[in-house]
């Protein structure tokens, strides 16, 4: 079995993103989980699917449960907190040497 190379994902857990392609285009939400090896992520309130669940101690009645499914990281763009727009971002270095993401529209630091 071959080792899977880590795919670069441009967003992190906790970022606010906007979906730019697919049936959920235009929806915004917070990134709940990132899967860098697959290049996928889970966004709050986006790509909600229904699953049939058996009764468990956590869910005693069972039934149909709605939950967020994974989407491709290429379908989302980061949202700038200052502009409020879905933007591309660049990188900049602070005087203390740390690398930060910067909005390409307004120049504001992101995250």
Secondary structure, DSSP 8 states (H G I E B T S, - for coil): ---------S--TT-EEEE-SSTTTT-EEEEEEEETTTTEEEETTSSEEEEEE---SSSTT-EEEEEE--EEGGGEEEE-TTT-SEE-EEEEE-TTS-EEEEETTT--EE-
